[in-house]
């Protein structure tokens, strides 16, 4: 409910701190103030989504100003404590009347700190003089335009500026979605309009059973289309985007195997972890095979025969290099409406081979006559693989049996729909008797 601030000011002088924060807030932005004292650590929770950190260059004892390394070391210590890998881009604005010191600070931080902790590197480190914005003696605002100065520094990094603008647009779109919900709730004739509306939206999106089991995901599924509509139709959507692709390399450089795997994984895979474990019954869940699987139901002797006579024959692959490392899993498929309504009865799973992709090797491809399906390179946590599916190898299990499966991850909806479509098309493709003239 409580969103972290985007601006944080750190200063050891309370008068300066209050004046700078007041100046920033007058621009219409929420700003957190941190009064620095050597005895108390800066609260890290304020920086989880910070986009601009304003910090005084000389936080340490000013009487020791001849040794600026002390000040640089303290700024490094603070950044190391408060900037987290998931925080995103930010600008570091340093209050000083001697801009050359900021150049020294950057060299100090680049020497080792940014190498060891690259996520702490700001978009830019910019020198700002307090006297341009406040009267040092009285704390009153002066004629300087802090907002425009920050925008000027951001404009030197147009792609990052566009990303920050996108974040602001998401927040604006989310506010408009809440306004829509408030307006719709007012039209309901109910004693509890908000919960009634939310439940109705969730049920329509994913069905009664799923809505009751996971209200958060269900409501998100219902609200995301509204958010996307507002986001794509923002009135000021052009602001900050005109130069977003400036300096982009053309033609785009080739991606490494690791980069391809990382990008595809972010787009198409959810890894199983303790923070939000995946149900083996979830749509798209990729589960390990159970030890008791009877391969006779597929007309095969064992797992090795599936590898040799199904996987190997459908892929352009030097099988001898891979066969010992190909793992077999099963993916929860089925119609979206069946999953949304939690239709009782058999739960469909399709066998899938996780085929490793070696460093420097091209992605695996299907043979010309294959009716199989193959995914992009992804990583479920044990190295880059491609999922291969032969659509004929579908099995069904009861909900109780399937609930005992062990998930390793989940493929997201866009890729899952492609797989479901491939499986469905295979079983429904038409065939006719056809004669063709040879002359």
C-alpha positions as CSV (number, residue, x, y, z in Angstrom):
1,X,0.0,0.0,0.0
2,X,2.8,2.4,0.9
3,X,5.1,3.2,-2.1
4,X,8.7,4.1,-1.5
5,X,9.8,7.6,-2.3
6,X,11.6,8.4,-5.6
7,X,13.6,11.3,-4.2
8,X,15.8,11.0,-1.0
9,X,17.9,13.9,0.4
10,X,20.8,13.1,2.9
11,X,22.3,16.0,4.7
12,X,24.0,16.7,8.1
13,X,22.7,20.2,8.3
14,X,19.0,20.3,9.3
15,X,18.3,23.8,7.9
16,X,19.8,22.8,4.5
17,X,18.0,19.5,4.6
18,X,14.6,21.0,5.2
19,X,15.1,23.7,2.6
20,X,16.1,21.3,-0.1
21,X,13.3,18.9,0.7
22,X,10.8,21.8,0.6
23,X,12.2,22.8,-2.8
24,X,11.8,19.4,-4.2
25,X,8.3,18.9,-2.8
26,X,7.2,22.3,-4.2
27,X,7.8,20.6,-7.6
28,X,5.1,18.1,-6.8
29,X,7.3,15.2,-5.9
30,X,7.3,13.2,-2.7
31,X,10.7,13.4,-1.1
32,X,12.2,11.6,1.9
33,X,14.6,13.5,4.2
34,X,17.4,11.8,6.0
35,X,19.3,13.7,8.7
36,X,22.8,12.2,8.7
37,X,24.6,11.6,11.9
38,X,27.8,9.4,12.3
39,X,26.1,7.5,15.1
40,X,23.1,6.3,13.1
41,X,22.9,4.4,9.9
42,X,20.8,5.7,6.9
43,X,17.5,3.8,6.7
44,X,17.9,1.5,3.7
45,X,14.1,0.9,3.3
46,X,13.7,4.5,1.9
47,X,15.9,3.6,-1.2
48,X,14.2,0.5,-2.6
49,X,12.9,2.5,-5.6
50,X,14.8,5.7,-5.5
51,X,15.4,7.6,-8.7
52,X,17.4,10.6,-7.4
53,X,19.7,10.6,-4.3
54,X,20.8,14.1,-3.1
55,X,23.8,13.9,-0.8
56,X,26.1,16.4,0.7
57,X,29.7,15.8,-0.4
58,X,31.1,16.5,3.1
59,X,29.1,14.4,5.6
60,X,32.0,13.7,7.8
61,X,33.7,16.2,10.1
62,X,34.2,19.3,8.0
63,X,37.3,20.3,9.9
64,X,39.0,17.4,8.2
65,X,38.1,18.8,4.7
66,X,41.7,18.4,3.4
67,X,41.2,14.6,3.4
68,X,38.4,14.2,1.0
69,X,38.9,10.5,0.7
70,X,37.1,10.3,4.1
71,X,34.1,11.9,2.6
72,X,34.2,9.7,-0.5
73,X,34.6,6.6,1.6
74,X,31.5,7.5,3.6
75,X,29.4,8.1,0.5
76,X,30.6,4.7,-0.8
77,X,29.6,3.0,2.5
78,X,26.1,4.6,2.4
79,X,25.5,3.6,-1.3
80,X,26.7,0.0,-0.5
81,X,24.2,-0.2,2.3
82,X,21.1,1.4,0.6
83,X,21.2,0.6,-3.1
84,X,19.9,-2.9,-3.9
85,X,20.1,-5.0,-7.1
86,X,16.4,-4.7,-7.7
87,X,16.3,-0.9,-7.2
88,X,16.7,0.2,-10.8
89,X,18.4,3.4,-12.2
90,X,19.0,6.5,-10.2
91,X,20.9,9.8,-10.4
92,X,23.4,10.7,-7.6
93,X,23.3,14.5,-7.1
94,X,26.2,15.7,-5.0
95,X,25.9,19.1,-3.2
96,X,29.2,20.9,-3.6
97,X,30.6,24.3,-4.8
98,X,33.7,22.5,-6.2
99,X,32.6,20.4,-9.2
100,X,36.1,19.0,-9.5
101,X,35.6,17.1,-6.3
102,X,32.7,15.1,-7.9
103,X,35.0,14.0,-10.7
104,X,37.4,12.8,-7.9
105,X,34.5,11.0,-6.2
106,X,33.5,9.2,-9.4
107,X,37.0,8.0,-9.9
108,X,37.1,6.8,-6.3
109,X,33.9,4.8,-6.7
110,X,34.9,3.5,-10.2
111,X,38.2,2.2,-8.9
112,X,36.7,-0.9,-7.2
113,X,33.3,-0.2,-5.7
114,X,31.2,-0.1,-9.0
115,X,33.2,-3.1,-10.3
116,X,32.3,-5.3,-7.3
117,X,28.8,-4.0,-7.0
118,X,27.7,-2.8,-10.5
119,X,24.1,-2.3,-9.5
120,X,25.1,0.6,-7.3
121,X,26.4,2.6,-10.3
122,X,24.1,5.6,-10.9
123,X,23.1,6.8,-14.3
124,X,25.2,9.9,-13.6
125,X,26.9,11.6,-10.7
126,X,26.2,15.3,-11.0
127,X,27.5,18.3,-9.0
128,X,24.9,20.7,-7.8
129,X,25.4,23.8,-5.7
130,X,23.0,24.5,-2.9
131,X,23.3,28.2,-3.4
132,X,21.6,27.8,-6.8
133,X,18.4,26.7,-5.1
134,X,18.4,27.9,-1.5
135,X,19.7,30.7,0.6
136,X,22.3,29.0,2.8
137,X,21.7,31.4,5.7
138,X,17.9,31.6,5.7
139,X,16.9,28.4,3.9
140,X,14.6,30.3,1.5
141,X,14.2,29.1,-2.1
142,X,16.1,31.1,-4.8
143,X,15.4,31.4,-8.5
144,X,17.2,28.2,-9.5
145,X,15.1,25.5,-11.2
146,X,16.1,22.2,-9.7
147,X,13.6,20.2,-11.8
148,X,15.0,21.5,-15.1
149,X,18.6,21.0,-14.0
150,X,17.8,17.3,-13.2
151,X,16.0,16.9,-16.5
152,X,19.0,18.3,-18.3
153,X,21.3,15.8,-16.7
154,X,18.9,13.0,-17.5
155,X,18.6,14.1,-21.1
156,X,22.3,13.1,-21.5
157,X,21.0,9.5,-21.1
158,X,17.8,9.4,-23.2
159,X,17.2,5.6,-22.9
160,X,17.3,5.8,-19.1
161,X,15.2,8.9,-19.2
162,X,12.6,7.0,-21.2
163,X,12.6,4.2,-18.7
164,X,12.1,6.5,-15.8
165,X,9.3,8.2,-17.8
166,X,7.7,4.8,-18.4
167,X,7.7,4.1,-14.7
168,X,6.0,7.4,-14.1
169,X,3.4,6.5,-16.8
170,X,2.7,3.2,-15.1
171,X,2.0,4.9,-11.8
172,X,-0.3,7.3,-13.6
173,X,-2.1,4.5,-15.5
174,X,-2.5,2.6,-12.2
175,X,-4.2,5.6,-10.7
176,X,-6.6,5.9,-13.6
177,X,-7.5,2.2,-13.2
178,X,-8.3,2.8,-9.5
179,X,-10.5,5.7,-10.6
180,X,-12.3,3.4,-13.1
181,X,-12.9,0.9,-10.3
182,X,-14.2,3.6,-8.0
183,X,-16.6,4.8,-10.7
184,X,-17.8,1.3,-11.5
185,X,-18.3,0.4,-7.8
186,X,-20.4,3.5,-7.4
187,X,-22.8,2.1,-10.0
188,X,-23.3,-1.2,-8.1
189,X,-26.4,-1.6,-5.9
190,X,-24.6,-3.4,-3.1
191,X,-23.9,-2.9,0.5
192,X,-20.2,-3.7,-0.1
193,X,-19.5,-2.4,-3.7
194,X,-15.7,-2.6,-3.8
195,X,-15.3,-6.3,-2.7
196,X,-18.4,-7.2,-4.8
197,X,-16.9,-5.6,-7.9
198,X,-13.4,-7.1,-7.3
199,X,-14.8,-10.6,-6.8
200,X,-16.9,-10.2,-9.9
201,X,-14.0,-9.1,-12.0
202,X,-11.8,-11.9,-10.6
203,X,-14.4,-14.6,-11.3
204,X,-15.0,-13.4,-14.8
205,X,-11.2,-13.4,-15.4
206,X,-10.3,-16.8,-14.0
207,X,-13.4,-18.5,-12.6
208,X,-14.8,-19.0,-9.1
209,X,-12.4,-21.7,-7.9
210,X,-9.2,-19.8,-8.9
211,X,-10.5,-16.5,-7.6
212,X,-11.2,-18.0,-4.2
213,X,-7.8,-19.8,-4.1
214,X,-5.7,-16.9,-5.2
215,X,-7.5,-13.5,-5.0
216,X,-4.3,-11.5,-5.7
217,X,-3.5,-13.2,-9.0
218,X,-7.1,-13.3,-10.0
219,X,-7.7,-9.6,-9.5
220,X,-4.4,-8.8,-11.3
221,X,-5.6,-10.9,-14.3
222,X,-8.8,-8.8,-14.4
223,X,-7.1,-5.4,-14.0
224,X,-4.1,-5.8,-16.3
225,X,-6.1,-5.2,-19.5
226,X,-7.4,-1.9,-18.0
227,X,-3.8,-0.9,-17.0
228,X,-2.5,-1.7,-20.4
229,X,-5.2,0.3,-22.1
230,X,-4.5,3.4,-20.0
231,X,-0.7,2.9,-20.4
232,X,-0.9,2.7,-24.2
233,X,-3.2,5.7,-24.4
234,X,-1.5,8.2,-22.1
235,X,-2.1,11.7,-23.2
236,X,1.5,12.7,-22.6
237,X,3.0,9.5,-23.8
238,X,5.4,11.2,-26.2
239,X,7.2,13.1,-23.4
240,X,10.6,11.6,-22.8
241,X,10.4,9.1,-25.6
242,X,11.6,11.1,-28.6
243,X,15.2,10.2,-28.1
244,X,14.7,6.8,-26.5
245,X,16.6,4.9,-29.3
246,X,19.3,7.5,-29.7
247,X,22.8,6.0,-29.9
248,X,21.4,2.5,-30.4
249,X,23.8,0.4,-32.4
250,X,22.7,-0.5,-35.9
251,X,22.7,-3.2,-36.9
252,X,22.1,-4.6,-33.4
253,X,25.1,-6.6,-32.2
254,X,24.8,-10.4,-31.9
255,X,23.7,-11.7,-28.5
256,X,25.6,-14.3,-26.6
257,X,24.1,-17.6,-25.6
258,X,23.8,-16.4,-22.0
259,X,22.2,-13.1,-23.0
260,X,19.6,-14.9,-25.2
261,X,18.8,-17.3,-22.4
262,X,18.4,-14.5,-19.9
263,X,16.1,-12.4,-22.1
264,X,14.0,-15.4,-23.1
265,X,13.7,-16.6,-19.5
266,X,12.6,-13.2,-18.3
267,X,9.9,-13.1,-21.0
268,X,8.7,-16.7,-20.9
269,X,9.6,-18.5,-17.7
270,X,8.8,-18.3,-14.0
271,X,11.3,-20.2,-11.9
272,X,10.1,-22.0,-8.9
273,X,11.3,-20.5,-5.6
274,X,10.3,-20.2,-2.0
275,X,9.0,-16.7,-2.3
276,X,6.1,-17.7,-4.5
277,X,6.1,-21.5,-5.1
278,X,4.4,-22.8,-8.3
279,X,1.6,-25.3,-8.0
280,X,2.1,-28.4,-10.1
281,X,-1.5,-27.9,-11.2
282,X,-0.9,-24.4,-12.4
283,X,-1.5,-23.7,-16.1
284,X,2.0,-24.0,-17.7
285,X,3.6,-25.7,-14.7
286,X,6.7,-27.6,-15.8
287,X,7.0,-30.7,-13.5
288,X,9.5,-33.5,-13.0
289,X,8.3,-36.9,-14.0
290,X,7.2,-39.1,-11.2
291,X,9.3,-42.2,-10.5
292,X,6.3,-44.5,-10.9
293,X,5.5,-43.5,-14.5
294,X,4.5,-46.5,-16.6
295,X,5.9,-45.9,-20.1
296,X,3.7,-48.6,-21.5
297,X,0.9,-46.0,-21.6
298,X,2.9,-44.4,-24.4
299,X,3.7,-47.7,-26.1
300,X,7.4,-47.4,-25.0
301,X,9.7,-49.5,-22.9
302,X,11.3,-46.7,-20.8
303,X,12.5,-43.1,-20.7
304,X,15.6,-43.9,-22.8
305,X,13.5,-45.2,-25.7
306,X,11.5,-41.9,-25.6
307,X,14.8,-40.0,-25.8
308,X,16.2,-42.2,-28.6
309,X,13.1,-42.7,-30.8
310,X,11.2,-39.5,-30.2
311,X,13.5,-36.6,-29.1
312,X,16.5,-37.6,-31.2
313,X,14.5,-38.3,-34.4
314,X,12.7,-34.9,-34.3
315,X,15.7,-32.7,-33.7
316,X,18.7,-31.7,-35.9
317,X,21.2,-32.7,-33.3
318,X,24.4,-34.6,-32.7
319,X,22.6,-37.0,-30.3
320,X,25.7,-38.6,-28.9
321,X,26.8,-35.3,-27.4
322,X,23.4,-34.6,-25.7
323,X,21.6,-37.8,-24.9
324,X,23.0,-38.2,-21.4
325,X,21.9,-34.7,-20.4
326,X,18.4,-34.6,-21.7
327,X,15.8,-34.5,-18.9
328,X,12.2,-35.4,-19.4
329,X,9.4,-33.3,-17.7
330,X,5.7,-32.8,-18.1
331,X,3.9,-29.5,-18.7
332,X,0.4,-28.8,-17.5
333,X,-1.6,-27.8,-20.7
334,X,-5.3,-27.7,-21.4
335,X,-7.9,-25.1,-22.4
336,X,-7.7,-21.7,-20.7
337,X,-11.4,-21.9,-19.8
338,X,-11.0,-25.4,-18.2
339,X,-8.2,-24.0,-16.0
340,X,-10.0,-20.9,-15.2
341,X,-13.1,-22.8,-14.1
342,X,-11.1,-25.6,-12.4
343,X,-13.2,-28.1,-14.3
344,X,-13.2,-31.4,-12.3
345,X,-11.8,-34.5,-14.0
346,X,-8.6,-35.4,-15.7
347,X,-5.8,-32.8,-15.8
348,X,-3.8,-32.9,-19.1
349,X,0.0,-33.0,-19.2
350,X,2.3,-33.2,-22.2
351,X,5.8,-34.8,-22.1
352,X,8.6,-32.4,-22.7
353,X,12.3,-32.9,-23.2
354,X,14.7,-30.3,-21.7
355,X,17.5,-30.3,-24.2
356,X,20.7,-28.5,-23.2
357,X,22.1,-25.8,-25.5
358,X,25.9,-25.8,-25.5
359,X,27.9,-22.6,-25.4
360,X,28.6,-21.3,-28.9
361,X,26.2,-23.7,-30.5
362,X,23.2,-22.7,-32.6
363,X,19.7,-23.2,-31.2
364,X,18.3,-26.7,-31.9
365,X,15.9,-27.0,-34.8
366,X,13.2,-29.5,-35.8
367,X,13.8,-31.9,-38.6
368,X,11.8,-31.1,-41.8
369,X,9.2,-33.8,-41.2
370,X,8.8,-33.2,-37.5
371,X,5.4,-32.4,-36.1
372,X,6.9,-31.4,-32.8
373,X,7.2,-28.0,-31.0
374,X,10.4,-26.4,-29.7
375,X,10.8,-23.4,-27.4
376,X,13.3,-20.6,-27.4
377,X,16.4,-21.0,-25.2
378,X,15.4,-20.6,-21.5
379,X,16.8,-21.4,-18.1
380,X,14.9,-23.0,-15.3
381,X,17.9,-22.8,-13.0
382,X,20.1,-25.6,-14.2
383,X,21.5,-24.1,-17.4
384,X,20.1,-23.0,-20.8
385,X,17.8,-25.5,-22.4
386,X,15.1,-25.7,-25.1
387,X,11.8,-27.5,-24.4
388,X,10.9,-30.1,-27.1
389,X,7.4,-31.4,-27.2
390,X,6.0,-34.2,-29.4
391,X,2.2,-33.4,-29.3
392,X,1.1,-37.1,-29.4
393,X,2.6,-37.7,-25.9
394,X,-0.2,-36.3,-23.8
395,X,-1.4,-37.9,-20.6
396,X,-4.1,-37.1,-18.0
397,X,-4.0,-37.4,-14.3
398,X,-6.4,-36.8,-11.5
399,X,-6.0,-33.7,-9.4
400,X,-4.9,-35.6,-6.3
401,X,-2.2,-37.5,-8.2
402,X,-1.0,-34.4,-10.1
403,X,-0.9,-32.3,-6.9
404,X,2.1,-34.5,-5.8
405,X,4.2,-33.6,-8.9
406,X,7.3,-31.6,-8.3
407,X,7.4,-28.3,-10.3
408,X,10.7,-26.8,-11.6
409,X,9.1,-23.7,-13.0
410,X,6.3,-22.5,-15.3
411,X,6.1,-21.2,-18.8
412,X,4.2,-17.9,-19.1
413,X,1.0,-17.4,-21.1
414,X,2.4,-16.2,-24.4
415,X,4.7,-19.2,-24.9
416,X,2.2,-21.6,-23.3
417,X,-0.6,-20.6,-25.7
418,X,1.8,-21.4,-28.6
419,X,2.4,-24.8,-27.1
420,X,-1.3,-25.5,-26.4
421,X,-2.1,-24.4,-30.0
422,X,0.5,-26.8,-31.4
423,X,-0.8,-29.7,-29.4
424,X,-4.4,-28.9,-30.3
425,X,-3.6,-28.4,-34.0
426,X,-1.8,-31.7,-34.2
427,X,-4.7,-33.7,-32.9
428,X,-7.3,-31.9,-35.1
429,X,-5.3,-31.4,-38.4
430,X,-7.4,-32.7,-41.3
431,X,-6.4,-35.2,-43.9
432,X,-8.1,-36.1,-47.2
433,X,-7.5,-38.6,-50.0
434,X,-6.0,-36.7,-52.9
435,X,-5.1,-37.7,-56.4
436,X,-2.6,-35.6,-58.5
437,X,-1.8,-35.8,-62.1
438,X,1.8,-36.7,-63.0
439,X,1.8,-35.3,-66.5
